[in-house]
Amino acid sequence: MQRPLGEVYEAMAEAYAEHAADSADNAHYDRPSVLDLCGDVAGVRVLDACCGPGFLAASLVERGARVVGFDASGAMVEMARRRLGGRAEIRRATLGEPLPFDDGSFDLVVCAL
């Protein structure tokens, strides 16, 4: 039986966050590319789907976005909340299940990697 992805990340959350902080694929390719595609986000309400430990959400907040993020992993949600220190709303939710947001709640949705 395959475990839900959120459970998989529970066990590896700290190692993933450490890797993603400065890895070539996360920090030097994906994050800068996604941020570039987002353009000017000042004042934009952004949903960071599967936000992980909150690196992209933090960068969006630094650029003036109003960010809401979610992840299936409780450990990732806690890391993102600590990283953002109340500057963004971070929730636990899972892609593939109904999300706790009204239609039209966001101007932009990002889902890195």
C-alpha positions as CSV (number, residue, x, y, z in Angstrom):
1,M,0.0,0.0,0.0
2,Q,1.4,3.4,-1.0
3,R,1.6,6.0,1.8
4,P,0.1,9.5,1.2
5,L,2.7,12.0,0.1
6,G,2.2,14.1,3.2
7,E,3.2,11.2,5.3
8,V,6.4,10.6,3.3
9,Y,7.5,14.2,3.8
10,E,6.9,13.9,7.6
11,A,9.8,11.6,7.9
12,M,12.1,13.6,5.7
13,A,11.0,17.2,6.3
14,E,14.2,18.4,8.0
15,A,16.5,16.8,5.5
16,Y,14.4,18.1,2.6
17,A,14.4,21.7,4.0
18,E,18.2,21.5,4.5
19,H,18.7,20.3,0.9
20,A,16.2,22.7,-0.7
21,A,17.8,25.7,1.0
22,D,20.8,25.8,-1.3
23,S,20.5,22.9,-3.8
24,A,21.0,23.6,-7.5
25,D,17.5,22.4,-8.5
26,N,15.6,24.1,-5.7
27,A,17.4,27.3,-4.8
28,H,19.3,28.1,-8.0
29,Y,16.9,26.9,-10.8
30,D,13.3,26.4,-9.7
31,R,12.8,29.1,-7.2
32,P,14.3,31.9,-9.3
33,S,12.5,30.7,-12.4
34,V,9.1,30.6,-10.6
35,L,9.7,34.1,-9.1
36,D,10.6,35.4,-12.5
37,L,7.5,34.0,-14.1
38,C,5.4,35.6,-11.3
39,G,6.5,39.0,-12.2
40,D,5.6,42.0,-10.0
41,V,3.6,40.5,-7.1
42,A,3.4,43.6,-4.9
43,G,-0.1,43.6,-3.4
44,V,-1.0,40.4,-5.3
45,R,-2.8,37.6,-3.3
46,V,-0.8,34.4,-4.0
47,L,-1.6,30.8,-3.2
48,D,1.6,28.8,-2.7
49,A,0.4,25.2,-3.3
50,C,2.5,22.5,-1.6
51,C,4.6,25.2,0.0
52,G,7.0,22.8,1.7
53,P,9.2,24.6,4.3
54,G,8.2,28.0,2.9
55,F,11.2,29.2,0.9
56,L,9.1,30.3,-2.1
57,A,6.4,31.8,0.1
58,A,9.1,33.8,2.0
59,S,10.5,35.2,-1.3
60,L,7.0,36.1,-2.5
61,V,6.3,38.0,0.8
62,E,9.6,39.8,0.5
63,R,8.4,41.0,-2.9
64,G,5.2,42.4,-1.4
65,A,2.8,39.5,-2.1
66,R,0.0,38.6,0.3
67,V,0.7,34.9,0.6
68,V,-1.4,31.9,1.7
69,G,0.4,28.6,1.5
70,F,-0.5,25.0,2.2
71,D,1.2,21.6,2.4
72,A,0.1,18.1,3.1
73,S,2.9,17.5,5.6
74,G,2.3,18.9,9.1
75,A,6.1,19.1,9.6
76,M,6.4,21.2,6.5
77,V,3.6,23.4,7.6
78,E,5.3,24.0,10.9
79,M,8.6,24.9,9.2
80,A,6.9,27.3,6.9
81,R,5.1,29.0,9.7
82,R,8.4,29.4,11.6
83,R,10.1,30.7,8.5
84,L,7.4,33.2,7.8
85,G,6.8,34.3,11.4
86,G,3.2,35.4,10.8
87,R,3.9,37.2,7.5
88,A,1.8,34.6,5.6
89,E,-1.1,32.3,6.4
90,I,0.1,28.7,6.2
91,R,-2.4,25.8,6.4
92,R,-2.4,22.0,6.1
93,A,-4.2,20.7,3.0
94,T,-3.7,18.2,0.3
95,L,-3.8,18.6,-3.5
96,G,-6.3,16.2,-4.9
97,E,-8.8,16.9,-2.1
98,P,-11.1,19.9,-1.9
99,L,-9.2,22.9,-0.8
100,P,-10.4,25.2,2.0
101,F,-10.6,28.3,-0.2
102,D,-13.4,30.0,-2.1
103,D,-13.2,30.2,-5.9
104,G,-11.6,33.4,-7.0
105,S,-9.7,33.9,-3.7
106,F,-6.3,34.4,-5.3
107,D,-4.8,36.4,-8.1
108,L,-2.0,33.9,-8.7
109,V,-1.3,30.3,-7.8
110,V,2.2,28.8,-7.8
111,C,3.3,25.2,-7.2
112,A,7.0,24.9,-7.4
113,L,8.6,21.7,-8.8
